Amino acid sequence: MADKKNLLLLFEHPTEPVFMDKGKTVTVFDVPDSFLTDRYRPISNEVQSRVGEKVEQRVPVREISIPDLRIPMSLGRDEQFSLFLPKHRRIAGRLIDIFMNMRSVDDLQSVAVYARDRVNPVLFNYALSVALLHRPDTQGLDLPSFSQTFPDRFIDSQVMRQLREESFVVQSGSRMPITIPRDYTASDLDPEHRLWYFREDLGVNLHHWHWHLVYPFEASDRSIVAKDRRGELFYYMHEQVIARYNMERFSNNLSRVQPFNNLREPIAEGYFPKMDSLVASRAWPPRFENTSLSDLNREADQLNVEIGDLERWRDRIYEAIHQGFVMDERGTRIPLDEAKGIDHLGNMIESSILSPNRVLYGDLHNNGHTFISYSHDPSNKHLESFGVMGDVSTAMRDPVFYKWHSYIDRIFQEHKSRLPAYTDTQLNYTGISITGIQVATNGGQANALSTFWQQSDVDLSRGFDFLPRGNVFARFSHLQHLPFTYTISVNNDGGAQRFGYCRIFIAPKNDERGQPMLLREQRLMMVELDKFVVSLNPGPNTIRRRSTESSVTIPFERTFRNLDANRPTAGSPEELEFNFCGCGWPNHMLIPKGLPEGLRCDLFVMISNYENDRVDQQLVGRCSDAASYCGVRDRLYPDRQAMGYPFDRLPRTGADRLVNFLTPNMSIVDVNIRHENRTVTRPTR
């Protein structure tokens, strides 16, 4: 019987033939001659014996009847793959189905080995990853980070050349990390470049890729897509990204991002990625300033879509919001109510196969990405592929991503603005009052948070093909903050122990002009920092919570997925959850950069009634700890309230400011976020 862990070796060195050695333990697959491609089948003995005496482990591959791979193979191996393209989604869905329908791990290994050298490498990585995540017999495998297998999507092409040289010339034990420059995509002449550290952060882009891996929007097996509150999660995760981005803009003396709400106006911002695609052997195309969208007519991509289509879909979605219902394909009205309305809208706007009516409401979000990513060559006249907006692992690098998603969020907010405001009764927790909040770093000043730059190393060796084996480290700079602790004083006036859900948010106090923000605006910049259950004894209680325990983030080690360290004990419940744990906001980006003189913020804490919020289920293992944006594997979303509660709706009458919104179970404290322009090196373990 095949060892399922050997399937992970198929992710390594993605453009090398499958029979080449892989893994830290030198491993080769014994590939049947019939599985080899036409180039290597006549010289099978020669190529399969190349590794020779170095081999430490051989993996037998059983010869089986191979399913029909014509659809997956219709995408060329040297083409770019995009989940935003309907044609590519159908191709990926077919390959996922093939992998999911294999009866055993042995059969899955055989068909994956056969397919690996025949289908597009990025398509193969995505489809096999989704299958391993969702097959009962492969859950718990530690999927490698996408940055390790396709490093070209995350770093400067000049650095790739230096890494290749280091790998080829220097023996493994003597290699030095190659530093990724901080300013390689633009100069300070471009104001948007001040946000390079957010848009081009490896962890931020890996989060976006991994979220879409956990929440695919196309598959024949509906259960792979139909996860609990999936559409609402699509809305909330991206809404929080925009809130965070706007806080970063305030941290760089920039105003909030302007939504891309007129699709016929030029896009003012340009973007030049300075990256090469190793699969396509092409540079990622740039977008020049003031580029306008055009109707798409690209026969090779089966794309024939007009800007007018986007506008019609948008208008129909707005009409549905204003009418309070959507129409499914059978003509049945589905209400956009308080409970499920946002979930229906999320599935409809994205759109996934869960959309109630794709014909009527279209494919707005995905096609927006596609239009922008092909704006440099909408008719394929120059045979150019899509730009970074066309790929979930690179889209967040481009300033226009945030303009587009601000536009998408405005549609969601139109629905939210039509829901009744929360009443005092819905917000209050009778008998529970917060009497004090303090946040402090270890030994630091109270209610002052501190950020700085950090340099960290990441091993990219699994993605370097046709080179000597061994570690290949890139050193990148990223934002970091001093860890801190919340101390919350709570009084329980009841005579018995009670449970609460502690919800912590942060938002700027003032707007771009330095004026105090109205709550109707400030609520859209409320960034969730944490959410956790608390036990409250009668009388006074003191709650302490470390920033590293956040329900939003995952630690550095899980973001970058070092598979040779930090792995839970084999067979433990933690190991079964480890894979899903790759989904989560990177902990080093929990706090916005702030300003040298300090960015003044409101830190908001609420303790709601856990009896109203609880979802009765068993949460086993570690992967409920980044549930705010990612949910929990094979479980319901662990909070009955709307995502973003209590700020997901307009405030009640009379609560124009945050201070007027508060009920006794809520409190706020002024927090200052100061940035020190210093760089430290992350200690190696």
SEZA-538986 format. One record per residue (C-alpha): x, y, z. Coordinates in steps of 0.2 Angstrom, whole numbers, always signed. Layout:
# SEZA-538986
rec x = X, y = Y, z = Z
...
***
This chain:
# SEZA-538986
rec x = +0, y = +0, z = +0
rec x = +7, y = +17, z = -5
rec x = +12, y = +29, z = +9
rec x = +2, y = +45, z = +7
rec x = +16, y = +56, z = +12
rec x = +25, y = +51, z = -4
rec x = +12, y = +61, z = -13
rec x = +19, y = +77, z = -6
rec x = +35, y = +74, z = -16
rec x = +25, y = +77, z = -32
rec x = +25, y = +95, z = -28
rec x = +44, y = +97, z = -28
rec x = +53, y = +103, z = -43
rec x = +37, y = +106, z = -53
rec x = +45, y = +107, z = -70
rec x = +57, y = +93, z = -69
rec x = +52, y = +75, z = -75
rec x = +43, y = +65, z = -62
rec x = +57, y = +52, z = -61
rec x = +70, y = +64, z = -55
rec x = +76, y = +63, z = -37
rec x = +66, y = +72, z = -24
rec x = +65, y = +76, z = -5
rec x = +78, y = +78, z = +8
rec x = +79, y = +59, z = +9
rec x = +84, y = +56, z = -9
rec x = +69, y = +48, z = -16
rec x = +64, y = +42, z = -34
rec x = +47, y = +36, z = -41
rec x = +49, y = +19, z = -50
rec x = +39, y = +25, z = -65
rec x = +32, y = +12, z = -77
rec x = +38, y = +14, z = -95
rec x = +21, y = +17, z = -101
rec x = +19, y = +32, z = -89
rec x = +34, y = +41, z = -97
rec x = +31, y = +54, z = -109
rec x = +36, y = +51, z = -128
rec x = +53, y = +60, z = -126
rec x = +59, y = +49, z = -112
rec x = +50, y = +32, z = -115
rec x = +63, y = +26, z = -128
rec x = +77, y = +30, z = -116
rec x = +69, y = +24, z = -100
rec x = +83, y = +14, z = -93
rec x = +95, y = +28, z = -96
rec x = +85, y = +42, z = -88
rec x = +78, y = +32, z = -74
rec x = +95, y = +26, z = -68
rec x = +103, y = +43, z = -68
rec x = +102, y = +46, z = -49
rec x = +111, y = +29, z = -46
rec x = +119, y = +26, z = -30
rec x = +112, y = +42, z = -22
rec x = +95, y = +34, z = -20
rec x = +90, y = +31, z = -2
rec x = +71, y = +27, z = -5
rec x = +62, y = +20, z = -20
rec x = +43, y = +22, z = -22
rec x = +35, y = +9, z = -33
rec x = +21, y = +16, z = -44
rec x = +7, y = +4, z = -49
rec x = +3, y = +3, z = -68
rec x = -16, y = +6, z = -69
rec x = -28, y = +11, z = -82
rec x = -28, y = +30, z = -83
rec x = -44, y = +40, z = -84
rec x = -47, y = +52, z = -98
rec x = -35, y = +67, z = -96
rec x = -39, y = +76, z = -112
rec x = -48, y = +90, z = -104
rec x = -34, y = +94, z = -91
rec x = -21, y = +92, z = -104
rec x = -30, y = +105, z = -115
rec x = -21, y = +118, z = -105
rec x = -3, y = +119, z = -112
rec x = +11, y = +115, z = -99
rec x = +19, y = +132, z = -103
rec x = +4, y = +142, z = -102
rec x = -2, y = +153, z = -87
rec x = -16, y = +145, z = -76
rec x = -29, y = +157, z = -68
rec x = -44, y = +152, z = -57
rec x = -52, y = +168, z = -63
rec x = -54, y = +161, z = -81
rec x = -70, y = +151, z = -83
rec x = -61, y = +139, z = -96
rec x = -47, y = +136, z = -83
rec x = -59, y = +133, z = -69
rec x = -68, y = +120, z = -79
rec x = -51, y = +111, z = -83
rec x = -46, y = +112, z = -64
rec x = -63, y = +105, z = -59
rec x = -61, y = +90, z = -70
rec x = -44, y = +86, z = -64
rec x = -50, y = +88, z = -46
rec x = -64, y = +76, z = -49
rec x = -51, y = +63, z = -57
rec x = -40, y = +64, z = -41
rec x = -55, y = +64, z = -29
rec x = -63, y = +49, z = -38
rec x = -47, y = +37, z = -37
rec x = -52, y = +23, z = -26
rec x = -36, y = +22, z = -15
rec x = -20, y = +31, z = -11
rec x = -11, y = +19, z = -23
rec x = -22, y = +23, z = -37
rec x = -21, y = +42, z = -33
rec x = -2, y = +41, z = -33
rec x = -2, y = +32, z = -50
rec x = -13, y = +44, z = -59
rec x = -4, y = +59, z = -51
rec x = +13, y = +52, z = -57
rec x = +6, y = +50, z = -74
rec x = -3, y = +67, z = -75
rec x = +12, y = +77, z = -67
rec x = +22, y = +77, z = -83
rec x = +8, y = +80, z = -95
rec x = -3, y = +94, z = -87
rec x = +1, y = +112, z = -83
rec x = +12, y = +112, z = -67
rec x = +2, y = +126, z = -58
rec x = -14, y = +117, z = -63
rec x = -7, y = +101, z = -56
rec x = -2, y = +109, z = -40
rec x = -19, y = +117, z = -37
rec x = -29, y = +102, z = -41
rec x = -19, y = +89, z = -31
rec x = -19, y = +102, z = -17
rec x = -38, y = +103, z = -17
rec x = -39, y = +84, z = -18
rec x = -27, y = +81, z = -4
rec x = -36, y = +93, z = +7
rec x = -53, y = +85, z = +4
rec x = -50, y = +67, z = +2
rec x = -54, y = +57, z = +19
rec x = -38, y = +46, z = +16
rec x = -26, y = +61, z = +13
rec x = -32, y = +74, z = +26
rec x = -18, y = +79, z = +38
rec x = -4, y = +79, z = +25
rec x = +7, y = +95, z = +27
rec x = +5, y = +103, z = +10
rec x = +21, y = +113, z = +6
rec x = +19, y = +132, z = +4
rec x = +16, y = +138, z = -13
rec x = +31, y = +150, z = -11
rec x = +42, y = +135, z = -9
rec x = +36, y = +127, z = -25
rec x = +34, y = +142, z = -36
rec x = +45, y = +155, z = -29
rec x = +45, y = +165, z = -45
rec x = +28, y = +171, z = -40
rec x = +34, y = +180, z = -25
rec x = +51, y = +187, z = -28
rec x = +61, y = +198, z = -40
rec x = +67, y = +189, z = -56
rec x = +85, y = +196, z = -53
rec x = +85, y = +188, z = -36
rec x = +80, y = +171, z = -44
rec x = +96, y = +173, z = -55
rec x = +107, y = +175, z = -40
rec x = +99, y = +161, z = -31
rec x = +102, y = +150, z = -46
rec x = +120, y = +155, z = -46
rec x = +122, y = +152, z = -27
rec x = +114, y = +135, z = -29
rec x = +125, y = +129, z = -44
rec x = +142, y = +136, z = -38
rec x = +141, y = +134, z = -19
rec x = +139, y = +117, z = -9
rec x = +123, y = +116, z = +1
rec x = +131, y = +118, z = +18
rec x = +140, y = +134, z = +13
rec x = +126, y = +144, z = +4
rec x = +121, y = +161, z = +10
rec x = +104, y = +169, z = +9
rec x = +101, y = +181, z = -5
rec x = +92, y = +197, z = +0
rec x = +77, y = +202, z = -9
rec x = +78, y = +221, z = -11
rec x = +64, y = +231, z = -2
rec x = +62, y = +243, z = -17
rec x = +62, y = +234, z = -33
rec x = +45, y = +237, z = -41
rec x = +45, y = +256, z = -40
rec x = +53, y = +272, z = -33
rec x = +46, y = +284, z = -20
rec x = +41, y = +295, z = -35
rec x = +25, y = +284, z = -35
rec x = +15, y = +287, z = -19
rec x = +7, y = +270, z = -20
rec x = +25, y = +262, z = -18
rec x = +24, y = +267, z = +1
rec x = +13, y = +252, z = +3
rec x = +26, y = +239, z = -5
rec x = +28, y = +230, z = +12
rec x = +9, y = +226, z = +13
rec x = +5, y = +223, z = -6
rec x = +21, y = +213, z = -9
rec x = +22, y = +204, z = +7
rec x = +25, y = +185, z = +5
rec x = +14, y = +180, z = +19
rec x = -1, y = +191, z = +14
rec x = +0, y = +184, z = -4
rec x = +1, y = +166, z = +3
rec x = -14, y = +169, z = +14
rec x = -24, y = +174, z = -2
rec x = -18, y = +159, z = -11
rec x = -21, y = +147, z = +3
rec x = -39, y = +154, z = +7
rec x = -44, y = +151, z = -11
rec x = -36, y = +133, z = -10
rec x = -47, y = +130, z = +5
rec x = -62, y = +138, z = -3
rec x = -62, y = +133, z = -21
rec x = -77, y = +139, z = -31
rec x = -78, y = +125, z = -44
rec x = -79, y = +106, z = -43
rec x = -92, y = +93, z = -48
rec x = -92, y = +87, z = -30
rec x = -103, y = +101, z = -22
rec x = -97, y = +97, z = -5
rec x = -79, y = +103, z = -9
rec x = -86, y = +120, z = -12
rec x = -102, y = +121, z = -1
rec x = -93, y = +124, z = +16
rec x = -102, y = +133, z = +30
rec x = -105, y = +151, z = +27
rec x = -93, y = +151, z = +12
rec x = -101, y = +166, z = +3
rec x = -101, y = +176, z = +19
rec x = -82, y = +172, z = +22
rec x = -78, y = +178, z = +5
rec x = -86, y = +195, z = +9
rec x = -79, y = +196, z = +26
rec x = -61, y = +191, z = +22
rec x = -59, y = +203, z = +8
rec x = -68, y = +217, z = +18
rec x = -55, y = +215, z = +32
rec x = -41, y = +216, z = +19
rec x = -48, y = +232, z = +13
rec x = -50, y = +239, z = +31
rec x = -32, y = +234, z = +35
rec x = -26, y = +241, z = +19
rec x = -34, y = +258, z = +23
rec x = -26, y = +258, z = +40
rec x = -9, y = +255, z = +31
rec x = -13, y = +270, z = +20
rec x = -16, y = +281, z = +35
rec x = +1, y = +274, z = +42
rec x = +9, y = +282, z = +26
rec x = -1, y = +298, z = +26
rec x = -12, y = +293, z = +11
rec x = -31, y = +294, z = +10
rec x = -42, y = +279, z = +9
rec x = -42, y = +269, z = -7
rec x = -55, y = +275, z = -20
rec x = -66, y = +261, z = -27
rec x = -65, y = +257, z = -45
rec x = -84, y = +261, z = -47
rec x = -83, y = +267, z = -65
rec x = -77, y = +253, z = -76
rec x = -75, y = +265, z = -91
rec x = -63, y = +277, z = -83
rec x = -44, y = +274, z = -84
rec x = -35, y = +265, z = -70
rec x = -23, y = +279, z = -64
rec x = -11, y = +268, z = -55
rec x = +1, y = +257, z = -65
rec x = +10, y = +242, z = -59
rec x = +27, y = +234, z = -65
rec x = +29, y = +217, z = -56
rec x = +47, y = +214, z = -61
rec x = +44, y = +195, z = -60
rec x = +46, y = +181, z = -72
rec x = +35, y = +165, z = -74
rec x = +46, y = +150, z = -74
rec x = +32, y = +139, z = -80
rec x = +27, y = +151, z = -95
rec x = +45, y = +157, z = -98
rec x = +38, y = +175, z = -99
rec x = +39, y = +191, z = -89
rec x = +23, y = +195, z = -80
rec x = +16, y = +209, z = -90
rec x = +15, y = +227, z = -83
rec x = +0, y = +239, z = -83
rec x = +4, y = +257, z = -88
rec x = -3, y = +272, z = -79
rec x = -21, y = +277, z = -85
rec x = -24, y = +261, z = -94
rec x = -43, y = +258, z = -99
rec x = -52, y = +242, z = -99
rec x = -58, y = +235, z = -116
rec x = -70, y = +222, z = -121
rec x = -62, y = +205, z = -120
rec x = -61, y = +195, z = -136
rec x = -48, y = +181, z = -133
rec x = -52, y = +166, z = -143
rec x = -38, y = +155, z = -136
rec x = -45, y = +158, z = -118
rec x = -63, y = +156, z = -124
rec x = -66, y = +174, z = -118
rec x = -79, y = +185, z = -126
rec x = -85, y = +197, z = -113
rec x = -90, y = +215, z = -114
rec x = -89, y = +229, z = -101
rec x = -107, y = +230, z = -103
rec x = -109, y = +213, z = -96
rec x = -101, y = +218, z = -80
rec x = -112, y = +233, z = -79
rec x = -128, y = +223, z = -82
rec x = -123, y = +210, z = -69
rec x = -119, y = +224, z = -56
rec x = -136, y = +232, z = -60
rec x = -145, y = +216, z = -57
rec x = -136, y = +213, z = -41
rec x = -141, y = +230, z = -35
rec x = -159, y = +227, z = -40
rec x = -159, y = +211, z = -30
rec x = -152, y = +220, z = -15
rec x = -165, y = +234, z = -16
rec x = -180, y = +221, z = -19
rec x = -174, y = +211, z = -4
rec x = -173, y = +194, z = -14
rec x = -163, y = +185, z = -28
rec x = -171, y = +174, z = -41
rec x = -164, y = +156, z = -43
rec x = -164, y = +147, z = -60
rec x = -181, y = +140, z = -57
rec x = -189, y = +157, z = -54
rec x = -190, y = +155, z = -35
rec x = -187, y = +170, z = -24
rec x = -173, y = +168, z = -11
rec x = -174, y = +182, z = +2
rec x = -159, y = +192, z = +6
rec x = -163, y = +192, z = +25
rec x = -152, y = +195, z = +40
rec x = -148, y = +177, z = +42
rec x = -142, y = +171, z = +25
rec x = -143, y = +186, z = +13
rec x = -125, y = +190, z = +14
rec x = -120, y = +172, z = +11
rec x = -131, y = +171, z = -5
rec x = -123, y = +188, z = -11
rec x = -106, y = +182, z = -8
rec x = -108, y = +166, z = -18
rec x = -117, y = +176, z = -31
rec x = -104, y = +190, z = -33
rec x = -88, y = +179, z = -32
rec x = -96, y = +169, z = -41
rec x = -95, y = +151, z = -36
rec x = -105, y = +136, z = -41
rec x = -116, y = +140, z = -26
rec x = -123, y = +155, z = -35
rec x = -142, y = +154, z = -35
rec x = -142, y = +160, z = -53
rec x = -126, y = +162, z = -63
rec x = -135, y = +166, z = -79
rec x = -144, y = +181, z = -72
rec x = -131, y = +188, z = -60
rec x = -116, y = +183, z = -70
rec x = -98, y = +182, z = -64
rec x = -94, y = +199, z = -58
rec x = -79, y = +198, z = -46
rec x = -70, y = +185, z = -56
rec x = -72, y = +194, z = -73
rec x = -67, y = +210, z = -65
rec x = -50, y = +202, z = -61
rec x = -49, y = +195, z = -79
rec x = -53, y = +212, z = -87
rec x = -40, y = +221, z = -77
rec x = -27, y = +207, z = -79
rec x = -29, y = +208, z = -98
rec x = -31, y = +227, z = -100
rec x = -14, y = +227, z = -109
rec x = -19, y = +215, z = -122
rec x = -38, y = +212, z = -122
rec x = -39, y = +205, z = -140
rec x = -23, y = +194, z = -139
rec x = -15, y = +203, z = -153
rec x = +2, y = +203, z = -145
rec x = +0, y = +185, z = -138
rec x = +2, y = +191, z = -120
rec x = -4, y = +182, z = -105
rec x = -13, y = +190, z = -90
rec x = -5, y = +202, z = -77
rec x = -4, y = +199, z = -59
rec x = -22, y = +202, z = -56
rec x = -26, y = +186, z = -65
rec x = -18, y = +175, z = -52
rec x = -24, y = +173, z = -33
rec x = -5, y = +171, z = -28
rec x = +0, y = +188, z = -36
rec x = -16, y = +198, z = -37
rec x = -13, y = +207, z = -20
rec x = +3, y = +215, z = -26
rec x = -6, y = +227, z = -38
rec x = -14, y = +243, z = -31
rec x = -29, y = +240, z = -42
rec x = -33, y = +225, z = -32
rec x = -39, y = +236, z = -18
rec x = -48, y = +248, z = -29
rec x = -58, y = +233, z = -37
rec x = -62, y = +225, z = -20
rec x = -67, y = +242, z = -12
rec x = -79, y = +242, z = -27
rec x = -85, y = +224, z = -23
rec x = -87, y = +229, z = -4
rec x = -98, y = +243, z = -8
rec x = -110, y = +231, z = -16
rec x = -110, y = +221, z = +0
rec x = -112, y = +236, z = +11
rec x = -127, y = +241, z = +1
rec x = -135, y = +225, z = +7
rec x = -129, y = +228, z = +25
rec x = -135, y = +246, z = +25
rec x = -153, y = +240, z = +22
rec x = -153, y = +228, z = +37
rec x = -160, y = +235, z = +54
rec x = -147, y = +242, z = +66
rec x = -143, y = +231, z = +81
rec x = -154, y = +237, z = +96
rec x = -147, y = +239, z = +114
rec x = -155, y = +222, z = +118
rec x = -145, y = +213, z = +104
rec x = -129, y = +222, z = +109
rec x = -130, y = +222, z = +128
rec x = -125, y = +207, z = +140
rec x = -135, y = +211, z = +155
rec x = -125, y = +210, z = +171
rec x = -108, y = +210, z = +162
rec x = -98, y = +227, z = +162
rec x = -81, y = +230, z = +156
rec x = -72, y = +241, z = +169
rec x = -55, y = +243, z = +161
rec x = -44, y = +239, z = +146
rec x = -25, y = +240, z = +144
rec x = -14, y = +234, z = +131
rec x = +5, y = +233, z = +133
rec x = +21, y = +226, z = +126
rec x = +33, y = +217, z = +138
rec x = +40, y = +231, z = +149
rec x = +33, y = +244, z = +137
rec x = +22, y = +259, z = +139
rec x = +4, y = +256, z = +142
rec x = -8, y = +257, z = +127
rec x = +7, y = +260, z = +115
rec x = +11, y = +247, z = +101
rec x = +27, y = +247, z = +92
rec x = +32, y = +241, z = +74
rec x = +48, y = +239, z = +65
rec x = +56, y = +230, z = +50
rec x = +62, y = +212, z = +52
rec x = +72, y = +201, z = +40
rec x = +68, y = +183, z = +39
rec x = +74, y = +168, z = +28
rec x = +63, y = +156, z = +18
rec x = +69, y = +140, z = +10
rec x = +64, y = +140, z = -9
rec x = +74, y = +124, z = -14
rec x = +59, y = +114, z = -18
rec x = +55, y = +126, z = -32
rec x = +72, y = +127, z = -41
rec x = +73, y = +114, z = -55
rec x = +87, y = +107, z = -64
rec x = +100, y = +112, z = -51
rec x = +110, y = +104, z = -37
rec x = +100, y = +99, z = -22
rec x = +101, y = +108, z = -5
rec x = +94, y = +123, z = +4
rec x = +91, y = +139, z = -6
rec x = +87, y = +153, z = +6
rec x = +80, y = +170, z = +1
rec x = +80, y = +184, z = +14
rec x = +65, y = +196, z = +14
rec x = +60, y = +211, z = +24
rec x = +43, y = +213, z = +32
rec x = +34, y = +222, z = +45
rec x = +34, y = +216, z = +62
rec x = +28, y = +221, z = +79
rec x = +32, y = +219, z = +97
rec x = +21, y = +205, z = +105
rec x = +9, y = +212, z = +117
rec x = -5, y = +207, z = +130
rec x = -22, y = +213, z = +132
rec x = -28, y = +215, z = +150
rec x = -47, y = +217, z = +152
rec x = -56, y = +220, z = +168
rec x = -74, y = +213, z = +168
rec x = -87, y = +213, z = +182
rec x = -100, y = +200, z = +182
rec x = -115, y = +206, z = +193
rec x = -124, y = +189, z = +192
rec x = -123, y = +176, z = +205
rec x = -117, y = +162, z = +194
rec x = -103, y = +159, z = +182
rec x = -106, y = +165, z = +165
rec x = -98, y = +163, z = +148
rec x = -94, y = +177, z = +135
rec x = -87, y = +179, z = +118
rec x = -73, y = +193, z = +119
rec x = -72, y = +202, z = +103
rec x = -57, y = +214, z = +100
rec x = -56, y = +227, z = +85
rec x = -45, y = +242, z = +81
rec x = -48, y = +257, z = +70
rec x = -41, y = +274, z = +67
rec x = -48, y = +288, z = +78
rec x = -47, y = +301, z = +64
rec x = -50, y = +303, z = +46
rec x = -37, y = +309, z = +32
rec x = -40, y = +327, z = +37
rec x = -37, y = +323, z = +56
rec x = -55, y = +325, z = +60
rec x = -64, y = +312, z = +72
rec x = -72, y = +299, z = +62
rec x = -91, y = +296, z = +62
rec x = -95, y = +278, z = +67
rec x = -104, y = +275, z = +50
rec x = -87, y = +277, z = +42
rec x = -76, y = +271, z = +56
rec x = -85, y = +254, z = +56
rec x = -79, y = +251, z = +39
rec x = -61, y = +252, z = +45
rec x = -63, y = +241, z = +61
rec x = -50, y = +227, z = +59
rec x = -54, y = +212, z = +69
rec x = -39, y = +207, z = +80
rec x = -46, y = +193, z = +91
rec x = -61, y = +183, z = +96
rec x = -61, y = +170, z = +110
rec x = -72, y = +163, z = +124
rec x = -71, y = +169, z = +142
rec x = -77, y = +162, z = +158
rec x = -83, y = +175, z = +170
rec x = -85, y = +171, z = +189
rec x = -97, y = +181, z = +200
rec x = -89, y = +198, z = +204
rec x = -73, y = +206, z = +196
rec x = -63, y = +196, z = +183
rec x = -46, y = +199, z = +175
rec x = -44, y = +193, z = +157
rec x = -26, y = +192, z = +149
rec x = -24, y = +187, z = +131
rec x = -7, y = +187, z = +121
rec x = -7, y = +194, z = +104
rec x = +1, y = +178, z = +97
rec x = -16, y = +169, z = +102
rec x = -26, y = +179, z = +89
rec x = -40, y = +170, z = +81
rec x = -36, y = +179, z = +65
rec x = -17, y = +175, z = +62
rec x = -6, y = +160, z = +61
rec x = +13, y = +160, z = +66
rec x = +27, y = +163, z = +54
rec x = +31, y = +144, z = +54
rec x = +14, y = +140, z = +48
rec x = +13, y = +154, z = +35
rec x = +29, y = +148, z = +27
rec x = +26, y = +129, z = +30
rec x = +44, y = +123, z = +34
rec x = +39, y = +104, z = +32
rec x = +56, y = +98, z = +40
rec x = +53, y = +108, z = +57
rec x = +38, y = +113, z = +67
rec x = +28, y = +98, z = +62
rec x = +16, y = +90, z = +75
rec x = +19, y = +73, z = +81
rec x = +14, y = +60, z = +68
rec x = -3, y = +53, z = +71
rec x = -8, y = +67, z = +83
rec x = -24, y = +77, z = +82
rec x = -13, y = +92, z = +79
rec x = -6, y = +84, z = +64
rec x = -23, y = +81, z = +56
rec x = -27, y = +99, z = +58
rec x = -9, y = +106, z = +52
rec x = -14, y = +107, z = +34
rec x = -29, y = +118, z = +36
rec x = -18, y = +129, z = +47
rec x = -9, y = +135, z = +32
rec x = -25, y = +147, z = +30
rec x = -24, y = +162, z = +41
rec x = -17, y = +180, z = +41
rec x = +1, y = +181, z = +44
rec x = +5, y = +186, z = +62
rec x = +18, y = +198, z = +58
rec x = +5, y = +208, z = +49
rec x = -8, y = +208, z = +63
rec x = -4, y = +227, z = +67
rec x = -3, y = +241, z = +55
rec x = +13, y = +250, z = +53
rec x = +8, y = +266, z = +61
rec x = +18, y = +282, z = +61
rec x = +34, y = +288, z = +69
rec x = +24, y = +301, z = +79
rec x = +10, y = +287, z = +82
rec x = -6, y = +283, z = +73
rec x = -20, y = +286, z = +86
rec x = -33, y = +272, z = +86
rec x = -48, y = +266, z = +96
rec x = -46, y = +248, z = +103
rec x = -63, y = +241, z = +105
rec x = -68, y = +227, z = +117
rec x = -85, y = +219, z = +118
rec x = -90, y = +204, z = +128
rec x = -106, y = +196, z = +120
rec x = -117, y = +183, z = +127
rec x = -110, y = +166, z = +123
rec x = -126, y = +158, z = +125
rec x = -132, y = +168, z = +110
rec x = -116, y = +166, z = +100
rec x = -111, y = +148, z = +103
rec x = -111, y = +134, z = +90
rec x = -112, y = +117, z = +98
rec x = -98, y = +106, z = +90
rec x = -82, y = +99, z = +95
rec x = -66, y = +109, z = +90
rec x = -52, y = +96, z = +90
rec x = -34, y = +101, z = +87
rec x = -25, y = +118, z = +82
rec x = -35, y = +124, z = +67
rec x = -49, y = +133, z = +76
rec x = -36, y = +146, z = +80
rec x = -37, y = +156, z = +64
rec x = -55, y = +154, z = +62
rec x = -60, y = +172, z = +60
rec x = -55, y = +173, z = +41
rec x = -54, y = +154, z = +37
rec x = -67, y = +145, z = +47
rec x = -63, y = +128, z = +54
rec x = -60, y = +112, z = +44
rec x = -75, y = +101, z = +42
rec x = -84, y = +111, z = +55
rec x = -97, y = +125, z = +56
rec x = -91, y = +143, z = +58
rec x = -88, y = +145, z = +77
rec x = -99, y = +160, z = +79
rec x = -118, y = +162, z = +77
rec x = -117, y = +181, z = +75
rec x = -114, y = +189, z = +58
rec x = -96, y = +191, z = +53
rec x = -89, y = +208, z = +59
rec x = -103, y = +209, z = +72
rec x = -106, y = +222, z = +80
rec x = -99, y = +233, z = +66
rec x = -107, y = +224, z = +50
rec x = -122, y = +235, z = +51
rec x = -125, y = +254, z = +52
rec x = -126, y = +260, z = +70
rec x = -143, y = +264, z = +78
rec x = -150, y = +281, z = +79
rec x = -141, y = +292, z = +91
rec x = -124, y = +282, z = +90
rec x = -115, y = +294, z = +78
rec x = -99, y = +291, z = +87
rec x = -91, y = +276, z = +94
rec x = -92, y = +282, z = +111
rec x = -111, y = +284, z = +109
rec x = -112, y = +266, z = +102
rec x = -106, y = +258, z = +118
rec x = -116, y = +247, z = +130
rec x = -110, y = +242, z = +147
rec x = -102, y = +226, z = +140
rec x = -91, y = +236, z = +128
rec x = -77, y = +248, z = +131
rec x = -64, y = +257, z = +121
rec x = -46, y = +264, z = +125
rec x = -35, y = +275, z = +115
rec x = -20, y = +266, z = +108
rec x = -5, y = +273, z = +99
rec x = +4, y = +263, z = +85
rec x = +22, y = +270, z = +83
rec x = +34, y = +264, z = +69
rec x = +53, y = +263, z = +72
rec x = +62, y = +263, z = +56
rec x = +75, y = +250, z = +61
rec x = +78, y = +233, z = +55
rec x = +81, y = +217, z = +65
rec x = +86, y = +200, z = +59
rec x = +74, y = +186, z = +64
rec x = +83, y = +173, z = +75
rec x = +86, y = +156, z = +66
rec x = +81, y = +140, z = +76
***
